[in-house]
Structures are given as C-alpha cells and as structure tokens.
Amino acid sequence: MTRGPRERMVYSAAQLIRTQGVSGTGMREVVEHASAPRGSLQHYFPGGKDQLVREALAWSGEFAAGRVRRYAAAAPTPAGLFAGMVAQWRDQFRDEGFAAGCPFVATTADVVAGNEKLRQAVCAGFETWLRPVEESLREMGVPEARCRSLAMVMISALEGAIVMARAQEDVAPLDAVVAELGPVLDAARE
C-alpha cells in the first residue's frame, strides 16, 4: 500500500516519538524521515507540531487496535490474546533492539503534564487500544463486569513490561507478565 506524504509524516512522527519522545522529535526530522516535500508540513498540519503529534497518537491507537483484532482472531483464550500482544514486542526487541517503545508512554513521560491536548490524545489512543481488548475478552467468555478492568490490567502490564525490558535491555519482563498473568486471565472466563 502506497502512502502519500501526509500519511508518511504521521507514521514517521509516531516512529520518531517512540525513540526520541515528543520534545526530541523535530518537524524537519519528520519530513526527512517521511521523504516528504519540505513545504508539506504547513500544508497538511496547519496546527503545527501538536496537530502532527495528536494524529500520530491516533494512528498508533488504531494500529494497536488492529493488532489486537488479529491476535484475538488467532487466539481463542484471554491468555492467548495477551501472549500475542506481548510477543509482538518481544520479537521487535530481539530483532531491532530496545531503542523504540510505545509512543503513548513516550508522550506521557515527555509532555502531557504541560499540554492538555496531548494528554487527551494519549487518553484517546489508549481508549482506541482498550476497546478491542475489552470486546475480545467479552467474546472469549469473560463476564461483562470484568472485561474493562482486565483490558486495563493487560495493557498496563504490557506497558510496564515494555518500559522494564527497555531499561534492562532484556525481554524477561515480557516473559514474566505472560507467565504470571495468563492463568489469571483464563480463570476469568465463565
């Protein structure tokens, strides 16, 4: 699928934020990473860097949600779904190293305390990611009353394990959350 310059810049911003944070990601760098024309930033993002970052976070939420749907289709159990979510990160760290993390965590740590619009964008991105996890758990037989909280636990555990894995440059935290949380998730089914 061919992406136009606008889509390439949104994607590039998401990728750069994953490694450098929002403050460390410059607009010129995004244009260069995206191989986009120089004047395209003002054209496509008249709201400047904040608009581009918000759109990159929205893209990231949709990307994560799409992955959840694929993992759920391949895994009939909550533990299997969670293992698929974690495996993507384990594979990425082993193949590419530990430089890139989640753009939501990077943005939260970097700028949300002083930027309400970006805080809201991170919150919306997490919500986009949470929804298919919650829906998948419901379809797998988890009681309605527990689906939302277990989806939050799954994403929170994954995000914490990602942060620890990057700090330790070791996938052991990812393996630990799968081993420990998997049985709890499967036990939640009716």
C-alpha positions as CSV (number, residue, x, y, z in Angstrom):
1,M,0.0,0.0,0.0
2,T,1.4,3.3,-1.0
3,R,1.2,6.2,1.5
4,G,1.0,9.8,0.5
5,P,3.2,12.4,2.1
6,R,0.7,13.2,4.8
7,E,0.3,9.6,5.9
8,R,4.1,9.1,5.7
9,M,4.6,12.1,8.0
10,V,2.1,10.8,10.6
11,Y,3.7,7.4,10.5
12,S,7.2,8.9,10.8
13,A,6.2,11.1,13.7
14,A,4.9,8.0,15.6
15,Q,8.1,6.1,14.9
16,L,10.4,9.0,15.9
17,I,8.3,9.7,19.1
18,R,8.8,6.0,20.1
19,T,12.6,6.5,20.2
20,Q,13.1,10.2,21.0
21,G,9.9,11.4,22.7
22,V,7.9,14.4,21.6
23,S,10.5,17.1,22.7
24,G,13.3,15.3,20.9
25,T,11.4,14.9,17.6
26,G,11.8,17.9,15.3
27,M,9.4,18.7,12.5
28,R,12.3,18.8,9.9
29,E,13.3,15.4,11.1
30,V,9.8,14.1,10.5
31,V,9.8,15.5,6.9
32,E,13.2,13.9,6.2
33,H,12.2,10.6,7.8
34,A,9.0,10.6,5.7
35,S,10.8,11.6,2.5
36,A,8.1,14.3,2.2
37,P,8.4,17.7,0.4
38,R,9.6,20.5,2.7
39,G,6.5,22.7,2.4
40,S,4.1,19.8,3.1
41,L,4.2,20.4,6.9
42,Q,2.3,23.7,6.8
43,H,0.0,22.4,4.1
44,Y,-1.0,19.2,5.9
45,F,-0.6,20.3,9.5
46,P,-1.6,23.9,9.9
47,G,-1.9,23.3,13.7
48,G,1.9,22.6,13.8
49,K,3.7,20.0,15.8
50,D,0.8,19.5,18.3
51,Q,-1.5,18.5,15.4
52,L,1.0,16.2,13.9
53,V,1.7,14.5,17.3
54,R,-2.1,14.1,18.0
55,E,-2.5,12.5,14.6
56,A,0.5,10.2,15.2
57,L,-1.0,9.1,18.5
58,A,-4.4,8.5,16.9
59,W,-2.7,6.4,14.2
60,S,-0.8,4.5,16.9
61,G,-4.1,3.7,18.7
62,E,-5.6,2.4,15.5
63,F,-2.5,0.4,14.7
64,A,-2.6,-1.3,18.2
65,A,-6.3,-1.9,17.9
66,G,-5.8,-3.6,14.6
67,R,-3.1,-5.9,16.0
68,V,-5.4,-6.8,18.9
69,R,-8.1,-7.9,16.5
70,R,-5.7,-10.1,14.6
71,Y,-4.3,-11.6,17.8
72,A,-7.8,-12.3,19.0
73,A,-8.8,-14.0,15.8
74,A,-5.8,-16.3,16.2
75,A,-6.2,-16.9,19.9
76,P,-9.4,-18.3,21.4
77,T,-8.4,-17.5,25.1
78,P,-7.6,-14.4,27.0
79,A,-4.1,-15.7,27.8
80,G,-3.5,-16.4,24.1
81,L,-4.6,-12.9,23.2
82,F,-2.3,-11.4,25.8
83,A,0.6,-13.7,24.7
84,G,0.1,-12.4,21.1
85,M,0.2,-8.8,22.3
86,V,3.4,-9.4,24.2
87,A,5.0,-11.5,21.5
88,Q,5.0,-8.6,19.1
89,W,7.1,-6.6,21.5
90,R,9.4,-9.5,22.3
91,D,10.0,-10.1,18.6
92,Q,10.7,-6.4,18.0
93,F,13.2,-6.1,20.8
94,R,15.0,-9.2,19.7
95,D,15.1,-8.2,16.0
96,E,15.6,-4.4,16.3
97,G,17.0,-3.8,19.8
98,F,15.4,-1.8,22.7
99,A,15.5,1.7,21.3
100,A,11.8,2.1,20.5
101,G,8.9,1.9,22.9
102,C,5.3,2.9,22.9
103,P,4.5,6.4,21.7
104,F,1.8,6.8,24.4
105,V,4.3,6.2,27.2
106,A,6.9,8.4,25.5
107,T,4.4,11.2,25.1
108,T,3.1,10.8,28.6
109,A,6.6,10.9,30.2
110,D,7.7,13.8,28.0
111,V,5.0,16.4,27.7
112,V,1.5,15.6,28.9
113,A,1.9,17.4,32.2
114,G,2.1,20.7,30.4
115,N,-0.1,20.0,27.3
116,E,-3.7,19.2,27.9
117,K,-4.4,18.5,24.2
118,L,-1.7,15.9,24.0
119,R,-2.8,14.4,27.3
120,Q,-6.3,14.0,25.8
121,A,-4.7,12.5,22.6
122,V,-2.8,9.9,24.7
123,C,-6.0,9.1,26.6
124,A,-8.0,8.7,23.3
125,G,-5.2,6.5,21.9
126,F,-5.3,4.2,24.9
127,E,-9.1,4.1,24.6
128,T,-8.8,3.0,21.0
129,W,-6.5,0.3,22.0
130,L,-8.6,-0.8,25.0
131,R,-11.8,-1.2,23.2
132,P,-10.9,-4.3,21.1
133,V,-9.2,-5.9,24.0
134,E,-12.4,-5.5,26.1
135,E,-14.6,-6.7,23.2
136,S,-12.3,-9.7,22.6
137,L,-12.4,-10.7,26.3
138,R,-16.2,-10.5,26.2
139,E,-16.3,-12.7,23.1
140,M,-14.0,-15.2,24.9
141,G,-16.4,-15.6,27.8
142,V,-15.2,-13.1,30.4
143,P,-18.1,-11.6,32.3
144,E,-19.1,-8.2,31.2
145,A,-18.4,-6.7,34.6
146,R,-14.7,-7.7,34.4
147,C,-13.9,-7.0,30.7
148,R,-12.9,-3.3,31.0
149,S,-10.8,-3.8,34.1
150,L,-9.0,-6.8,32.8
151,A,-8.3,-5.0,29.5
152,M,-6.8,-2.2,31.5
153,V,-4.7,-4.7,33.5
154,M,-3.5,-6.3,30.3
155,I,-2.4,-3.0,28.7
156,S,-0.9,-1.7,31.9
157,A,1.1,-4.9,32.5
158,L,2.3,-4.8,28.9
159,E,3.3,-1.2,29.1
160,G,5.2,-1.7,32.3
161,A,7.0,-4.7,30.9
162,I,8.0,-2.8,27.8
163,V,9.5,0.0,30.0
164,M,11.3,-2.5,32.1
165,A,12.5,-4.5,29.1
166,R,13.9,-1.4,27.5
167,A,15.7,-0.3,30.7
168,Q,17.1,-3.8,31.3
169,E,17.7,-4.5,27.6
170,D,16.2,-7.9,28.3
171,V,12.8,-9.5,27.3
172,A,12.5,-11.2,30.7
173,P,9.8,-8.7,32.0
174,L,7.7,-9.5,28.9
175,D,8.0,-13.3,29.5
176,A,7.2,-12.7,33.2
177,V,3.9,-10.9,32.5
178,V,2.8,-13.6,30.1
179,A,3.6,-16.4,32.5
180,E,2.0,-14.8,35.5
181,L,-1.0,-13.0,34.0
182,G,-2.0,-15.7,31.5
183,P,-3.6,-18.1,34.0
184,V,-5.4,-15.2,35.8
185,L,-6.9,-14.1,32.5
186,D,-8.1,-17.5,31.6
187,A,-9.5,-18.1,35.0
188,A,-11.7,-15.0,34.5
189,R,-13.9,-16.8,31.9
190,E,-17.3,-18.0,32.9
